Amino acid sequence: MNFLSVIKQRLKRERDVFLKLNLQARLLLYSAVIYGAIYPLLGIFTNTFIFRQTTGFLPIASYNIGIFISLASFFYLNGLLLKKNSIKKLFSLGILGQGLATSLVFITPNLNSGSLFFFGFLYGIPFAFYWANRNFLSVELTKTCNRDYFSGIESTIARLTEIIFPPIYGLILHVAAKNPTINLQTSYQILIVIATFVLGFSSLFIFKTKVNNPKLKRVFLQQIEPSWRFQRAGDFFMGIKDGPGFFIPTLLILSWGGREGTIGLLQSTMAIIATLSIYLIGRKIKNSERIPLLKYVTWIIILISLLLTFQPILLTSIIYLLSYPLLRMLQWQSWSPISWDNIDAQENGDATNNYCYVADRELFLNFGRILSTLLFIFLLTIFDNFTVLRILVTIMAVCQLGLYYSAKKIST
């Protein structure tokens, strides 16, 4: 049997496994593929643009904290809107609105921290609608037996799009910066117009699903079980870690003199390292192996964080940049199925209140994100930029222990 035949058989087996997911879950993943192709422009390249226009870390932090505050609030508004509006329409509004909101950053002259906080808050509204409904659909369309695989392939899709598209965006912007007939800002504006149309197309997959609107008894939690207290703690620690993760990779690259082309290349390299590992783990992992996986990820994150903190050189920065995206996705791959199962276990399995648990999770995630970003802003008033990054990386590593402890208590 030749090499091509082996590859063909392997791909066929993987396709058969994928097709075991129900059609509704597959349609959600198809939409995620297209969204994942655009997200680098909405995330890392928007932060890069802000830095280019303002030459400071504070405006980037202001933009992101606006997003986190908006996310925490509008998850609940989405729940209220679901009582009278289609989940498909709210999902589509969320995905399309992200392109429209991001365009404000690219067309506004003289950006400052105040305007960027406002634009971040505006962006957080459709961002909240998108993730509120996507998270709810992920819970509704999967079961314990296939959640690890679903989470793994969802992460793999995100990494594959990060391999392909950031270098393309980076190359376009790099070439545009050297072209006297078109400036860098115009290039960003053209890209976001195209991206917004593509985002609109990705929402069409959700309209093909046969998903009923959730029947919500309530949006806010009234009483919680002990296991949900640990869920809140874990999400809070995850938020402290995750908030700076939105912009620290960009700032590390920029601190060493990187530009759009460098950012695109490094983003792609990081994704290549992460993709195969995440897919294989998601494909093979068993429910009982989630906690051991999270344990290994915890200690590795602590190790690479300490390396960067105490040896702040280019080599340790590169090690951190190349390994952290993989580790971050592995911790989400462990934590998300644990959390979904915990939601199912609440109120004796009464799924009619699942949404309020989804919203409660997002609330505590964003409490953590807001706290760590405020701390970042405070530290900027005392230390130089690179020292602040090192301190924050250490704090993120310590919070990893809190996440691991919470996950372990939920699972026992």
N, C-alpha and C positions, 0 to 999 in steps of 0.2 A: 504494500500500500504506500503510495507516494505522499509527499508532504501536503500537496494540495488537497488530496482526498481526506487526509486526517483533519485539516482545517475545515473542510466542507462538512464533515460529519460533526465536528465540534460545534460549528455554527448552527447546524440543524438541531442539535440537542439543546443549545441555549435558546433557540427560537421556540422549541416545544415547551420549555420551562416557562418562557415569557407568556406564551399563549394560554397557560393555565390560569393566569390572572384573568379576572372577569373583564368584559369589554369596557365597562365604565372606568375601571382603574387604568386600563391601557389608554383610554382617551385622555384621562387626566395626565398621564405621563407624556403623551404626544404634545399636549399643550405646554408641558414643562420643558420639553426639548427646545421649542422655539423661544420661550421666555428666557431659558438659560443662555441662548445665543445672544440675546440683547442685554442681559443683566450686567455684564462687565462694563458696558457703556454707561448704564445707570448708576453703577457703583464706583468701581476703582477709577475709571476714567473721568467721572464727574468730580471726584475728590482731587484728581490730578489737575483738572482744569481750574478748580478753585485755588489750588496752590499756585498755579502759574499766574493767575490774575491777581492774587493777593500777597503771594510770597510769605505766607504765615501759616502756622499750625492752628491758631485760634479760630480763624474763619471756618476751617474744616470741621473742627469740633463743634462750632455753633450750628453748622448745617446739620450735622448728624444728631445732635441732641434735640433739634427741632423735629427730626424724624421720629426719634424714640418717644418723645412726649405725645406726638400725634398718634403713633401706633397704639400706645396704651389706652388712649381715649376712644379712638374710632373702632376698635374691636367691639366695644360695647354698642356703639351706635349701629354697627353692622348687624348685630343681633336684633336690635329693635326694628331695623328696616326689613329683616328677614320675615317678620310677622306678616308683612303686606306686600313684599316684593320678591321676585324670583331670585334664587341663589345664583342662577346662571347669569342674570343681568348684573347683579352686584359683582360677581366674579369678573365679568367682562369690563365693567366700569373700572374696577381696580387695576386690571392689567393695562387698559388703554390709557387711563389717567396718569400712570407713571411716566409715560413718554411725554405727555403734555406738560406735566409739572416740571420735569427735568429740563424741558426746553426753556423755561423761564430763567434758569441759571445761565444758559448759553447765550441768551439774547440781551441780558441786562448789562449795561455798562456800569463801571465803578462799583463792583461788588464790595460789600463790607459785612462784618459779623452780624449786624442787625438784619440786613436784607436776606442774608443766607439762612439765618435762623427761621425767618418767615417762609422762605422757599422750601427749607427742610420740612417745616410743619405742613405746608401744602402737599409736598410729595408724600408725606406719611399717611395722608388720608386715603388715596388709592392704594398705597402699599398695604395699609391695614385691611382694606376691603379684599384685596387679592389674597393675602396670607390667612385672614380669618376664614374665608371660604375654602381655600385650598387645604388648610389644616383640618377643617371640619370634614371635607370630602375624603381626605386621607384616612381619617378614623372610620368614616361610614363605609368606605369601599374596600376595606381590608379587614382581615381577621388575624387572630394570633398566629395561625399556622403559616401565613404568608407575609407578615409584616416586616420581618427581617429582610426578606428578598425584595419586597417593594421599596423599603428604605434604602437598600443597597443599590438597586437599579436606579432609583431616583437620584442618589448621590453620584452614581456613575455617569448618568446623563449630564448632570451639572458639570462634572469634570471634563467630559468629552467636549462640551461646548466651550469650556474654558481653554482647551487645547487649541481649538480651531480659530476662535474669533478674536481673542485679545491680540494675537500677533497681526491679524488683519487690520484691526482698529489702530494698533500702534504704528503699523507701516503707513497707513493712510495719513495719519496725523503727523508722522515724522516727515513724510514727503511734502505734505502741505506746508509745514513750517518753513521749508526751504524754498517754496515756490513764491516768487514775488507777486504773482497775479492773484493769489488767494491766501488770506491769512489763516492762522490757526483757529481763531474763533469761528470764522465762517465754515471751516471744515467740521467743527463740532456741531454747528447748527444744521448742516446738511445731513450729517449722520443721524442726528436725533429725529429729524423729519422722517427719514427712511425707517428708523427703528420704530417709530410710533405706528406707522402703517403695518409693519410686521407684527407688532404686539396685537393690533386689532385682529389680524388674521389668526393668531394663535388662540384667541378667545372663541373662535368658531367651533373648535373641537368640543368645548363644553356644551354648546347648544345641541350637539349630537347625542349627548348622554341622556339616559333615562333616569335622572336623579330627581326625586321629589323634594320639595322644600321641607326643611326640618320643621317638626311640630314643637315649637318652643314653649315650655311652660313658664320659664323665666330666663333672664339673662344674667342675673347676679346670683352668686352662691349665698345660701342662707346658713347652712350648717355643713361642717366638714368633718371627715373621718381622720383619724391619726395618720393614715397613709397619705392623705392629701396635704397635711402639714409638711411632710418630707418632700412632697412634690413641689410645693411652693418654695421650700428652701433650695431644692436642687435647681429650679428654674431661676431663682434669684442669683445663685452662684454662677449659673450658666450665663445669665445676662451680664454680670460683672465681667466675665471673660469675653463674652461675645461682642459687647459694645465697642471696645477699642479694636476688636478684630475687623470692624468695618473699614477702619482707616489706617491702622498701624502698618500693615504691609506696604501700602502706598507711601507712607511717611518714611519708613525705613529705606525704601528704594530712593526716594527723593533726597534723603539725608546724605546718601553716598553719590549724589550727582546724577541719578538716573533721569531719563526723559521718557516720553510716550513710547518710543520704540523699545527701550529697555524694559519698561513696565509690561508691555505686551508680551515680550519674549519670556520674561521671568514668570509671568502669570501662566503662560502656556507650559513652561517647564514644570512648574509646581503641579499643574493639573495632570500632566503625563505621569508623574510619580504617583499621584493619588489614585488615578482612575482604575488601573488594573487591580490594585490592592483592595480598594473598596468594593469593586464588583465581586471579586472572588470571596471576600469575607461575607458579603451579603448573601451570596449564593450558597455558602456552606455553613454559616453560623447557625447554631441551635439556640433555643431560648435560654438554656442553662449557661451558655457561654457569653452572654451579654456583659455580666459583671466582671468576669476575668478579663475580657477585652478592654473594658473601661479602666480596669486596674493598671494594665500595661500601658495604656495611653496616658494615664495620669502621671506615672513615673517618668515616662519619656518626655512629656511636656515640661515637667519640673526640671529635668536634666538640661534640655536645650535652652530653657529660660535662664537658668543659672549661668550657663555658658555665655549667653549674650550679656547678662548683667555684669559679670565679673571679668569678662574678656571682650569688651566692646570694640571688636575689630571687624574688618570687612568679612573675614572668613566666617566668624560666628554669626554675623548678620545673614550671610548667604545660607548657612546651615539652617537657621531659624526660618527664613523665607521659604526654603525648599521643603522643609519637613512639617511646618505648622499647618498648612492647608490640609494635608493628609490626616494629621492627628485631630484637627478640628472636625473633619467630616466623620472620622471614626467615632469620636465621642458623641456626635449627633446620631450616628447610626446605632449606637448602643442606647442612648438616652431616649430617642423618639419612640421605639417600640415599647420600652418600659413605661413611658408616659401614656401611650395609647392604651396599653393593657390596664393601666391604673385608672384611666377614664372609664373604660368598660366595667371595671369592678366597683365603681361608685354607685350608691343608691340601689344596690342589689341588681345591677345590670340594666336599670331603667335608662334606655338610650335617649329618651325625650329631653333629658337635661344635659346631654353631652356638650352642647354648644357653650353653656355657661362655664364648664370646666375648661374648654378650649380657650375662652376669653380670659378666664382667671389665670391660666398659664401665661398668656401673653402679657398680662398686667405685671406679674412678678418678673418675667423676663426683662421687661422694659424698665421696671424699677432698678434692676441691676445695671442695665445699660446706661440709664440716666446717671446713676450714682458714679459709675466708673468714668463717664465722660466729664461730669462735673469735677471729679478729682483730677482728671487730666488738665482741665482748664485752670484749676487752682495751682497745680504743680508748675504750669507754664509761667506763673507769676514769680516763682522762686528759683527755678533751675533752667538751664539751657535745654533746648529741644531734645537733644539726644539723651541727656540724663533722664528727662521725663519719660521717654520711651522705655528706658531700661527699668526704671522704678515700676512703671505700669505693667511691664512684662512679668516682673516678679510677683506683683499682686495677683495677676491673672493666674499664675502658676499655683499660688497658695489656694486660691478659690477652687482650683481643680480638685483639691482634696475634699472640699465641702460638697462638690457635686458627686464625687465617688461615694462618700458616706451616705448621702441622701438616696442615691440609687440603690445602694446595698440594703438600706432599711426598708425601702419600698418593696424590694424583691424577696425579703425574708418574712 
